[in-house]
Amino acid sequence: MILVYDGRFESFLTLIYEVYYSKLEVTQIIKELPKSLFVDDIILIEYEEEKSKKVLDALKKEFLKEQFETILNIFMCDSVEFELDLLQYIILGFKKKNYLEDINQKSVFRIKNLEKELFRFNHKMTGFVRFEELEDGTLYSKIETKFNIVYLLGQHFFTRLNNQNFIIHDINRELAFVHNHQLKGVQNISSFEIPKHSQNEEKFQNLWKTFFNSVAIESRKNLKLQQQWVPLIYRLYMTEFK
């Protein structure tokens, strides 16, 4: 049985309800209707608030805090297919919480490894995010990332820039973590026109590029090694590589 849902966390909770109470045998969970399969092989899961809330309440009640946070973290890994493993992970947890510490369970092993990959990626990105100062003094950063880590990055920089207004903008997902005197959290941004830079921003960027070039030793340049330490995926909006 193939289940189709819209990719939202709330809809996935509805999916869990249907699987659990209808005892569905699931072989695949996808976000878009395939064109080549028979309709009989597919069930389209649509979000239902009451069912979603029941599952959410049950997760908070039956699962340990760390286990519930793992479920939320895995949903940030939106560039990979995690749904079937996460479904099996949750079903195991409802049977017995201790099962979720047993890495001999395939779904538990995969979920824990994916969460570690998420944290490693987020840790690297905290070092590669580059902010630009806008006219009103707000610090603005553009990112394009493998995982949906805009919230994690926002929380990280909030502890370091808590007196500073800043925006971390995930271009592809049209999301932004916004921190100012009115807001603190993730906002949907379907269209966004970047304000002008402050008068000093271009000067700061030139100084940083000059420093980056001056500390390099031309005779020891090794582009292959450089890409190992700073892969291309991180460089798109790094000032020194523009």
N, C-alpha and C positions, 0 to 999 in steps of 0.2 A: 504494500500500500504506500503510495506517494502522497505526502501532504504538502499543500502550497499555502504559504502565508505571506503577509506583506513586508516582513522584515523588522517590524516593530516589536519591542520587548513586550508590550501589552498584548499584542496579538499572539506572541509565543506562549504567554500564560494561558490564553484561551485554547491554544493547541494542546498544551499539557492537560488541561481539563478534559478535552475531547478524547485524547488518547487514554487517559487514566480511567474515565468512567465508561467509555464505549469499548474499552479493551481492544484498541486498534493495533494491528501488527504493522509497524511502520518500517519500511525499508529505506526511505529517503525523505528528506525535508528540503524543499526548494522555495525560492522567492518569486519565481516567474513560471507561468504555465508553459510547459513544453508543447511543441507542435506535433511531435511524432508518436505520442503515446495515446492509447485508448482512454476515453473519458472514464471508463469503469475502474481504471487503475488509480484514479486521482480523486482526492477530496480537497476542496478549497475551504480553508479555515478563515472565517471572518471574525474580526474582533467583537467580543461581547463583554461589556463592562462587568456584569455580574459574575460571569464565570472567571474572568481575569482577576477580579478582586478576591474571589474565594481562593484561588491558587496562590496569589500574593500573600494573603493572610496566613495560609497554611505554611508557606515557605518561611515566613518570619517566625512562626510559632514552632515549627518542627526542626528547623535547621539551626545550627550554630551560627553566630554572627559571621565568622570567617568563611563558612560554607556559603552563606547567602551572598557575601561580598564577592566570592569567587564567581558565582552565577552572573552577577552584574558585570564583573570584569571581563568575562568571556564574551559578553555581548558587545564589547568594544572591538573585538577581533573580527570586524565585519568584512574583511577581505578574504576570509577563508570560510570553508563550510564546517561549522562547528555544531550545527543544530542537533544532529542525530546523537552525537556524543553527549551533548548537554542534556538532551531529553533522557538518555539512559542514566546519566549522572544523577538527575533529579529523582527518577524513579527509584534508584538505589537508595538515595537519601531518605525517601519516604518509607522504605522498608526498614532501614536501620542506619542511623547516622554514622556508625563506626565503619560502614562499608566505604564511606567517602575518604577514608584514610588508607585504604587498601589499594596500592598501586598495581596489584596483580589483576585488578579489574580494568579491562581495556579502556573503558570510558573514563575512569578516574585518572589513569595514567596519561591519556591524551589531554584531558582537561587541565591537569596540573602542569603539563609541559607547555601547553598553549598559554596559560596564565604567566608562566615564567618568561616565555618569549615576549609577551606583552610588556612586562615590567622591564625587561632588558632594553627593549626598543624605546620605551618611555624614558628610561635613564639616559640613554644615548642622546635622545632628542633634547633633553634639558640642557645639554652642553652645546647643541648646534642651533638652537633658536636665536635669531637675531632681531632685536627691536630697532625701530626707527622712530625718532621723535617727531610728532606732528605739531602743527601750529599752536594748538591749545595745550601743548605739553604732554599729551597722552602718548604713551609708548605703544607702537603698533608692530605686530609681527604676523607675517604670512607663513603658513605651513601647508605642505601636501604630504600626507603620511600614509603608511601602510595600514595602520590601525587607527581607530577613532579615539585618539588620546587627548583631544582638546581639553576635556575636563581635568584629566590628570595633570597636564601641563599647567593649566590655570591654577590648580590648587598648589602646585609646586612654586610657581612664581608669586602667588599671593602671599606666601610666608616670607618671601624675600623682597617684595615690592608693595607691601601692604599700605604704604602711604602714598603710592603712586598709581595714577590711573593708567590702565593698560588694556590692550585688546590682543588676543591670540586668535587669528582668523584661519580656520580650515577652509581653504578655497573650494576644494572638490565637494565636500559634504555640506557646504553653505551653513556652517556653524561657526560660532565665535564665543570664546570665553571673555566676558566683559567685566571689568572691575572699575567702578567709579563711585562717586558719592551716592548714586541712586541704585546701582545694580552690582550684583556679584553672582555670576553664574553663566551657564551656557544659553545662548540665544540663537534662534534660527535667523539666518540672514540670506534672503533670496537674491538681493541686489545690494551692492555696497560700493559707493564711490569714495576712494581713499582721499582724505583731505591733504592739503599741501604739507610738505615737510616744514619744520621749523628752520629758522635762518642758520642755525648751527649744525643741522643734521648733515648736510653735504660735506661740511668741513670735517666733522667727526668721521664720516665714512672714508674720506680721503686719507685722514691720519691713520686710520686702522689699516687700510690697504697698504699705505707706505710702510707701516711697522711690519706687516705680514711679509712684504717683499724684502725688507731690509734684513730680517733675521734668517732668511733663506740663504743657503750656501749653494750657489749655482753648480759647482762641480760635484755636489753630492745629491743633486736632484734625482728623485726616483719616483716617477709618476705612478708606477704600479703599486709601490709600497704606500704612497700617499692615498691611493684609492682604497687600499685595505683598511687604513685607519679612519679615513673620512670618505665613505662610499658616496657615489653620485646621488643616491636617494636623499642624502642630507644636505647637499650643496646648493640646491636650487635657489634658496633665498639667503644664503650666507654672504654677508657683505664682502668678505675677502676673496670670494670666488666669482663675483659678478664681473 
